[in-house]
Amino acid sequence: MTFRLRIGCVALLGLLAAACMPERNVVPPYYKDLARVDASVDAAAAQQMITSYRQSNGAGSLSIDPSLMQVAQKQALAMARAQDIQASLQRGNSLAVRLAAAGEEKTYAVENVSAGYRTVAEAFSGWRDSPKHNAVMLDGKATRMGIATAYAPGSRHKVYWSLVLAGPAGQP
């Protein structure tokens, strides 16, 4: 093999290896813009962020709970349909009613609802900076979580959020 051919082969291998490298401009999941019809919140990224914050403030970790994910999704969708976070105050849409529908009528739970945040990081920062929302994130009884967003393109806020934290199933 000639010297030029060897150099060419090495260059080709280098180009092939570079093509296999992941893109450097990949957006972390907590910065992913959720103001899109096809977007959904990355529950694992949110759980990791909130659990880390809780642990640094003396509270326990949270696990993602499929039932609470559905409870949160119902709330986010209701707010997006109404284009108003006040949908959470409607009689048939309270947290207690949604928990009961999920078979957890006796479970202790708290909830953050909000609108307008486009990323998990923005929602987390907003909740952390609001005393009432922060108290929910740091609730000492919580061991499980569900989080959801819903997108309403024609609304003022665009993205509606629900974060449900709960203690062990069936425990008040």
C-alpha positions in Angstrom: 0.0 0.0 0.0 1.4 3.4 -1.0 1.9 6.2 1.5 -0.9 8.3 -0.2 -3.3 5.4 -0.1 -2.6 5.0 3.6 -3.2 8.7 4.3 -6.4 8.5 2.3 -7.6 5.5 4.3 -6.8 7.1 7.6 -8.6 10.3 6.6 -11.6 8.3 5.5 -11.7 6.4 8.8 -11.5 9.7 10.6 -14.5 11.1 8.6 -16.5 7.9 9.3 -15.8 8.1 13.0 -16.8 11.8 13.1 -20.1 10.9 11.4 -20.8 8.5 14.2 -20.3 11.1 16.9 -23.4 12.5 18.6 -24.4 16.1 17.8 -22.9 18.6 20.3 -26.0 20.9 20.2 -28.4 18.4 21.8 -30.7 20.2 24.1 -30.9 18.8 27.6 -34.5 17.5 28.4 -35.1 20.2 31.1 -34.5 22.9 28.4 -36.7 21.3 25.7 -39.3 23.8 24.5 -42.8 22.3 25.3 -44.7 24.9 23.3 -45.4 22.5 20.5 -48.3 20.1 19.7 -46.0 17.1 19.7 -44.1 18.0 22.9 -44.4 16.1 26.2 -42.6 16.8 29.5 -39.7 14.5 30.3 -40.9 13.2 33.7 -37.6 11.6 34.5 -35.7 14.9 34.0 -38.3 16.7 36.1 -38.2 14.0 38.8 -34.4 14.2 38.9 -34.4 18.0 39.2 -37.1 18.1 41.9 -35.7 15.2 43.9 -32.2 16.8 43.9 -33.7 20.1 45.1 -35.7 18.3 47.8 -32.7 16.3 49.0 -30.6 19.5 49.3 -33.4 20.9 51.4 -33.8 17.9 53.7 -36.8 16.3 52.0 -36.9 12.7 50.6 -36.7 11.6 47.0 -39.7 11.1 44.7 -40.5 8.3 42.3 -42.6 8.7 39.2 -46.0 7.1 39.6 -48.1 6.2 36.5 -51.4 6.9 38.3 -50.2 10.4 39.4 -49.0 11.0 35.9 -52.6 10.4 34.7 -54.0 12.6 37.4 -51.6 15.4 36.4 -52.4 14.9 32.7 -56.1 15.3 33.3 -55.5 18.6 35.0 -53.1 20.0 32.4 -55.6 19.1 29.6 -58.5 20.7 31.5 -56.5 23.9 31.9 -55.4 23.9 28.2 -59.0 23.3 27.0 -60.3 26.1 29.2 -57.2 28.2 28.4 -57.1 29.1 32.1 -55.5 27.8 35.2 -58.7 28.4 37.1 -60.0 25.2 35.6 -58.3 23.6 38.6 -61.0 25.2 40.7 -64.0 23.6 38.9 -65.9 21.3 41.1 -65.5 18.1 39.1 -61.8 18.8 38.5 -60.4 19.2 42.0 -57.3 17.2 43.0 -59.5 15.1 45.4 -61.9 14.2 42.6 -59.1 13.2 40.2 -57.4 11.1 42.9 -60.6 9.3 43.7 -61.1 8.5 40.0 -57.6 7.0 40.1 -58.5 4.8 43.1 -56.6 7.0 45.6 -59.4 8.8 47.5 -57.6 8.5 50.8 -54.1 9.4 49.6 -52.4 12.5 50.9 -51.5 14.7 47.9 -50.6 18.3 46.9 -50.5 20.0 43.5 -48.8 22.8 41.7 -50.7 24.2 38.6 -49.2 26.9 36.4 -49.1 28.2 32.9 -46.7 30.0 30.6 -43.5 28.1 31.4 -42.0 26.6 28.2 -39.4 24.3 29.7 -39.0 22.1 32.8 -36.3 24.4 34.0 -38.5 27.5 33.8 -41.4 25.8 35.6 -39.0 24.5 38.3 -37.5 28.0 38.8 -40.9 29.6 38.9 -42.2 27.1 41.5 -39.0 27.4 43.6 -39.4 31.2 43.6 -43.1 31.1 44.7 -43.5 30.4 48.4 -46.7 28.3 47.9 -45.4 26.4 45.0 -42.0 25.8 46.7 -43.8 24.4 49.8 -45.5 21.9 47.5 -42.2 20.8 46.0 -40.6 20.4 49.5 -43.6 18.7 51.1 -42.2 16.2 53.5 -45.1 13.7 53.1 -44.5 13.3 49.4 -42.9 10.1 48.1 -44.4 9.9 44.6 -45.0 12.4 41.7 -46.8 12.9 38.5 -46.1 15.8 36.1 -47.8 16.8 32.8 -48.1 19.6 30.4 -50.7 20.4 27.7 -50.3 22.8 24.8 -53.0 25.3 23.8 -51.6 27.1 20.7 -54.2 29.8 20.6 -54.0 30.7 24.3 -52.1 33.4 26.0 -50.0 31.0 28.1 -49.5 28.2 25.5 -48.2 25.6 28.0 -50.2 24.4 31.1 -48.6 22.5 33.9 -49.7 20.2 36.7 -47.3 18.7 39.2 -48.9 16.2 41.7 -47.0 15.0 44.7 -48.4 12.3 47.0 -47.6 10.2 49.9 -47.8 6.4 49.8 -51.0 5.1 48.2 -54.0 5.0 50.6 -52.3 6.9 53.4 -53.9 10.2 54.4 
